[in-house]
Amino acid sequence: MATRRHRMREYIFKTLFQWDFQSDVDLEKIAENELNKLKDEKIRKQAFDYVAGIKNKIIEIDEIIQKHLENWELDRLSVVDRNLLRLGTYELIYVPDVPIEVTIDEIIELGKTYGTENSGKFVNGVLDKIAKDKAPKEKFNL
């Protein structure tokens, strides 16, 4: 049984995934369609906060991801992997109360569900590097 926060991440991922294909559509409109499916009001609000945060930091997030990709370009990644990395990077750096291991494990699981057989391993490697380089030091003690 998926936890409420796992379902939240799943819907955030689906929102980002759709936005990647429909960049002409406002992210908030896509988020309303997806995130309103979350029944728990607190989780739904947190999901909207994540999406707003990702939108506000998207250039910085993409630059961080690109810096940690080896022999890859961000725009050449699969839409699944790119948006899993965006969600994971945002949570690693900007969400102070989620342990690094939880973020990485959750993104790996989403990669296994929505990506290719290599997605889990790929996002694990990139997020691990990002965590070591960019995560706030306090998160290493959670």
QUIJONOR-V46117 format. One record per residue. PHI is phi in radians with two decimals (* if undefined). PSI is psi in radians with two decimals (none if undefined). D_LAST is the distance of its C-alpha to the last C-alpha in Angstrom with 2 decimals. Layout:
PHI&PSI&D_LAST  PHI&PSI&D_LAST
//
This chain:
*&2.20&24.24  -1.27&2.44&21.94  -1.27&2.89&19.28  -1.10&-0.69&19.91  -1.23&-0.56&17.09  -1.12&-0.80&18.49  -1.08&-0.67&21.89  -1.04&-0.86&20.73  -1.07&-0.67&19.56  -1.07&-0.78&22.83  -1.24&-0.59&24.90  -1.13&-0.79&23.26  -1.00&-0.82&24.02  -1.07&-0.65&27.55  -1.12&-0.85&28.01  -1.11&-0.69&27.10  -1.03&-0.84&29.26  -1.14&-0.68&32.20  -1.09&-0.62&31.82  -1.08&-0.63&32.09  -1.46&-0.45&35.45  -2.15&1.01&36.60  -1.13&-0.27&35.63  -1.40&-0.25&38.68  -1.62&2.42&37.25  -1.12&2.34&34.94  -1.00&-0.66&31.31  -1.07&-0.65&31.29  -1.16&-0.76&34.26  -1.10&-0.75&32.63  -1.06&-0.74&29.43  -1.02&-0.78&31.64  -1.11&-0.73&33.33  -1.43&-0.92&30.20  -1.28&-0.38&27.59  -1.22&-0.13&30.11  -1.32&-0.29&30.14  -1.30&2.19&26.81  -1.39&-0.64&27.97  -1.30&2.05&25.03  -1.07&-0.71&25.59  -1.11&-0.78&22.05  -1.14&-0.71&20.80  -1.08&-0.76&23.89  -1.11&-0.74&23.26  -1.08&-0.69&19.71  -1.10&-0.75&21.35  -1.10&-0.65&23.99  -1.11&-0.75&21.50  -1.02&-0.88&19.88  -1.06&-0.77&23.44  -1.09&-0.74&24.56  -1.11&-0.75&21.67  -1.12&-0.76&22.41  -1.06&-0.77&26.10  -1.16&-0.50&25.68  -1.92&0.21&23.67  -1.02&-0.69&25.48  -1.14&-0.81&27.36  -1.10&-0.76&24.39  -1.06&-0.83&22.36  -1.11&-0.67&25.45  -1.13&-0.71&26.00  -1.12&-0.79&22.51  -1.06&-0.85&23.08  -1.01&-0.71&26.60  -1.08&-0.49&25.62  -1.77&0.07&23.49  -1.53&2.36&26.17  -1.88&2.15&28.53  1.06&0.48&32.09  -2.40&2.71&31.29  -1.99&2.44&31.87  -0.94&-0.78&29.65  -1.29&-0.12&32.76  -1.70&-0.14&33.86  -1.22&2.78&30.82  -1.12&2.68&31.32  -1.05&-0.63&30.54  -1.09&-0.96&28.02  -1.09&-0.74&26.09  -1.04&-0.77&26.35  -1.40&-0.48&24.94  -1.12&-0.74&22.12  -1.14&-0.65&21.14  -1.10&-0.83&21.57  -1.10&-0.82&19.33  -1.12&-0.74&16.59  -1.11&-0.77&16.98  -1.02&-0.85&16.93  -1.15&-0.70&13.70  -1.07&-0.72&11.99  -1.66&-0.66&13.52  -1.94&-0.07&14.34  -1.97&1.76&12.01  -1.24&-0.37&9.21  -1.73&0.16&7.61  -1.91&2.09&7.55  -1.03&2.56&5.32  -0.94&-0.81&7.97  -1.08&-0.65&9.35  -1.14&-0.83&10.06  -1.00&-0.90&11.83  -1.11&-0.77&13.75  -1.05&-0.75&14.74  -1.12&-0.75&15.95  -1.19&-0.66&17.94  -1.03&-0.81&19.42  -1.06&-0.75&20.59  -1.12&-0.64&22.17  -1.09&-0.72&23.76  -1.15&-0.60&25.27  -1.33&-0.78&26.61  -1.88&-0.27&28.03  -1.78&-2.77&28.50  -1.54&3.13&30.54  -1.12&-0.35&29.99  -1.66&-0.15&28.37  -1.03&-0.79&26.04  -1.03&-0.83&23.01  -1.14&-0.73&23.40  -1.11&-0.92&24.22  -1.15&-0.56&21.30  -1.03&-0.87&18.93  -1.07&-0.78&20.57  -1.20&-0.81&20.60  -1.16&-0.59&17.04  -1.07&-0.77&15.84  -1.12&-0.75&18.04  -1.11&-0.75&16.96  -1.05&-0.82&13.23  -1.13&-0.56&14.35  -1.57&-0.64&16.81  -2.12&-0.33&15.58  -1.14&2.47&11.88  -1.01&2.46&10.93  -1.00&-0.55&9.84  -1.08&-0.51&7.11  -1.20&-0.35&5.32  -1.28&-0.20&5.80  -1.88&0.09&3.82  -1.31&none&0.00
//
